[in-house]
Every structure is written in structure tokens, then in C-alpha cells.
Amino acid sequence: MDRYDAEEIEYRKEESEMNDYNRGKRDSMLDLADKELIDVAARITILEDELEKERDKKWSLVNKITLLESGAAFECIDDNEKLSLYDKLELLKNGKVLT
């Protein structure tokens, strides 16, 4: 007999000895724990997505600071422009002048 069989036998013994009240209490606790686990997993997924967005913002800001510290023209990092910072960096690397 392996460990799994012994655990199954022990579980069935406890199940048969448990009265209806305790069985119901255990089942409702299991349901609540399952629902809470689903909620936590969903929240983790949301937080991971938010974290990814914040990391992208961080690196965009790091690149912006690098451009400013290196003496880049203010026009190439204006917040109202349609070009992303990545696009601007690529243009600068290729020798284009941004106006």
C-alpha cells in the first residue's frame, strides 16, 4: 500500500466519523476558501498587468531623462507629440532631426 492509499483510507475514515453539522461546516469553509482563492488569483492577474504598465512607464521616463541629460533638444521629448519615445530614439539614432 502506498502513501496515497493510506491517506485515502484515513480521509474516508474521518468522513464516515464526521457528523452532518461538521461535514456541512467543512464544506462551507471549503467553498469560501475556493471563492477567495479565485478572487486572489484574479487580483494577482490585474496587479501583474498594472505592474507591466508601470514598468513600461518607468523605462520610458528613464529614456527621457537620459535624453535630457545628454543635451537632447526639448522638442524631441514634448509630451504632446504623436511619436513615442522609442520612435524618437530610433530617429535620433538614424541621424534625423526632430522638430
C-alpha positions in Angstrom: 0.0 0.0 0.0 1.5 3.4 -1.0 1.2 6.7 0.8 -1.8 7.9 -1.3 -3.8 4.8 -0.5 -3.2 5.3 3.2 -4.2 8.9 3.0 -7.4 8.0 1.1 -8.3 5.4 3.7 -7.7 7.9 6.5 -9.8 10.5 4.7 -12.7 8.1 4.3 -12.5 7.0 7.9 -12.7 10.7 9.0 -15.5 11.3 6.6 -17.6 8.4 7.9 -17.0 9.6 11.5 -17.9 13.2 10.9 -21.4 14.2 11.7 -23.6 16.2 9.3 -23.1 19.5 11.1 -19.3 19.3 10.9 -19.4 18.0 7.3 -21.6 21.0 6.4 -19.3 23.4 8.2 -16.2 21.9 6.5 -17.9 22.1 3.1 -18.9 25.7 3.5 -15.4 26.6 4.7 -14.0 24.9 1.6 -16.4 26.8 -0.7 -15.4 30.1 0.9 -11.7 29.2 0.6 -12.2 28.3 -3.1 -14.0 31.6 -3.8 -11.4 33.6 -2.0 -8.7 31.7 -4.0 -10.4 32.7 -7.3 -10.7 36.3 -6.1 -7.0 36.4 -5.1 -5.9 34.9 -8.4 -7.9 37.4 -10.4 -6.5 40.3 -8.3 -3.0 39.0 -8.9 -3.6 38.9 -12.7 -4.8 42.6 -12.5 -1.8 43.6 -10.4 0.6 41.9 -12.8 -0.9 43.8 -15.7 -0.7 47.1 -13.8 2.9 46.3 -12.9 3.8 45.7 -16.5 2.3 49.1 -17.5 4.2 50.8 -14.7 7.4 49.2 -15.7 6.9 50.4 -19.3 6.3 54.0 -17.9 9.4 53.7 -15.8 11.7 52.8 -18.7 10.1 55.5 -20.8 10.9 58.0 -18.1 14.5 56.6 -17.8 15.0 57.1 -21.5 13.5 60.6 -21.4 15.9 61.5 -18.5 18.8 60.1 -20.4 17.9 62.2 -23.4 17.6 65.3 -21.3 20.9 64.7 -19.5 22.7 64.1 -22.8 21.6 67.6 -24.1 18.9 66.5 -26.5 16.6 69.2 -27.7 13.5 69.7 -25.7 11.3 69.5 -28.8 12.2 65.8 -29.2 10.6 64.8 -26.0 7.5 67.0 -25.9 4.6 65.1 -24.3 2.1 66.3 -26.8 3.8 64.8 -29.8 2.4 61.7 -31.5 5.7 59.9 -31.7 6.5 57.6 -28.9 9.8 57.9 -27.1 11.0 54.7 -28.7 10.2 56.2 -32.2 12.1 59.4 -31.3 15.1 57.5 -30.1 15.2 55.5 -33.3 15.0 58.7 -35.4 17.8 60.2 -33.4 20.0 57.1 -33.8 19.5 57.3 -37.5 20.6 60.9 -37.6 17.2 62.6 -38.2 16.5 66.0 -36.7 13.2 66.2 -34.8 11.3 69.5 -35.0 
